[in-house]
Amino acid sequence: MPVKRSTLRENHISFWDRIHIDLPLLLGLLVLMGVGLVTIYSAGGQDMALIERQVVRLGIAIGVMV
């Protein structure tokens, strides 16, 4: 008995679908975070302490979201 193509496609689920993460949305969010970091760096007088604190906050936020 031949196997239908739709059955084969259903069995091959991508990694991102399996963990329920919308990849384009995640990439857009990461780009916005990067722009925010550049803005903070520029407005903060190139103070790396501000960037480090913000990166920690962003890491916590991503961890909570995932």
N, C-alpha and C positions, 0 to 999 in steps of 0.2 A: 504494500500500500504506500503510495507516494506521500511525502510530507509536503504540506502547503508552504509556500514562501512566507505567508504572514505568520505562520507558527515559528519559522526560523527567525524572523525579525523580532518577534516577541521574546524569544529566549536570549537574544543578544541585546541586553540593556546596557547603555553606557554607564560609566562610573558616576558621572554627575547626576544621571537620572536615578541611579541606585541610592545615592545619599541625599537626594531631593534638594539639590542646589541649582539655582538658575544661573548658569555661567555668564551670560551677557550682563545680568544685573550685578553679579559679583565683580566683574571686570569694571563696570561703570562706577561702582562704589569704591574700588581700589584707586581708580583714576581720580575721583573726587578727593579721596583721602590724600593722595599725592599732591594735588593742587593745593589743598589746605596746608599741608606741611611746608610747601614752598612759600606760601603766603605768610605763614607764621615766621619762617626763617627770614624772609625779607623785611617784614614789619617789625620784627623783634630785634633788629640790629645785629643779625647773624649770630644770635646767642644760641649755642647748641643745647644748653640746658632746657630751653623751652621746647625744642624739637624732641629731645629725649623723653620729657614728661608726656608730650602729646603722643609719641609712638607707643609708650606704655598704655596710655588710655585707649588708643586705637586697637592695640593688641587685645586688651580686655574686652572691648566692644565686639571684636570679631569672634573671640572665644565664646562670648555669651550668645551671639547670633547663631553660631554653628552648633 
